[in-house]
Amino acid sequence: MRWQLPSPWLPAAREPFPLAYVQTGEHRHPLRPPKPQGVVYAREIPWLARTLTLRALDLEADLPLMHRWMNDPVVADFWQEEGDLAHQRAYLERIASDPHVTALIGSFDGDPFGYFEVYWASEDRIAPFCEAADYDRGWHVLVGEARYRGKPWLTAWMPSVSHYLFLDDCRTQRLVIEPRADNRKMRKSLSRCGYTLVKEFDFPHKRAVLGVLPRERFFSEALWLPQADAPAPGHGQQPVTLTAKDIPCKSMT
């Protein structure tokens, strides 16, 4: 239960934002709080002897870093947002103006390693494929620094992102993610970190796989710690189909 309390991981924890419904296009959803500033999450990682932090992206300060990362061939293969500084600025300005997405920079001991977009699922393109509840969250990631790619680092940042999203609003009952279906490394990593790969489905721009992590599982199984490898669907297996009891679409009690 202690791991579900904001302190000490959220330096500036916010009370749950009051509930008021608004309409954005076809989506009726709760009004979202203002985007955070500065460091939003900090955690000591004992097996790395490093401190991991997540902070809000600063457009002017982080633009050169994002430009370099987005033009890395490994990153560009999945994100397809390579381009000049003007292209990166326009992309980040779109994210900054979108109330359902928050851009974060991840660092180890103050050394930036990756970029995260965390979002409210009910207003996102994933909503029709997971029947998103009001406070479901999702995320995208790129690891821009090659020296931070690999299992030891992933076992720190992936559970920490999940932990942050569950702490950010106590009403968030599950996390969803939709990586490209042919991203075998990501599929294996998600399974290792507690996400169940439910199904494959088609976006206009890619074939994706839906991963789901319920709050109860994350905290009851202590998934903030590295887990033993689990076989990932897609390696000679079919994606698991869960029942409503396993991951209720609208609520979890």
HELIX and SHEET records of a PDB file:
HELIX    1   1 ARG A    2  GLN A    4  5                                   3    
HELIX    2   2 LEU A   59  MET A   70  1                                  12    
HELIX    3   3 PRO A   73  TRP A   79  1                                   7    
HELIX    4   4 LEU A   85  SER A   97  1                                  13    
HELIX    5   5 ALA A  121  GLU A  123  5                                   3    
HELIX    6   6 ALA A  127  CYS A  130  1                                   4    
HELIX    7   7 ALA A  146  TYR A  148  5                                   3    
HELIX    8   8 LYS A  151  ASP A  168  1                                  18    
HELIX    9   9 ARG A  184  ARG A  192  1                                   9    
HELIX   10  10 ARG A  215  SER A  220  1                                   6    
SHEET    1   A 2 TYR A  21  THR A  24  0                                        
SHEET    2   A 2 HIS A  27  PRO A  30 -1                                        
SHEET    1   B 8 VAL A  39  ILE A  45  0                                        
SHEET    2   B 8 ARG A  50  ALA A  56 -1                                        
SHEET    3   B 8 VAL A 101  PHE A 108 -1                                        
SHEET    4   B 8 ASP A 111  TRP A 120 -1                                        
SHEET    5   B 8 ARG A 137  VAL A 143 -1                                        
SHEET    6   B 8 ARG A 174  ILE A 177  1                                        
SHEET    7   B 8 ARG A 207  PRO A 214 -1                                        
SHEET    8   B 8 THR A 196  ASP A 202 -1                                        
END                                                                             
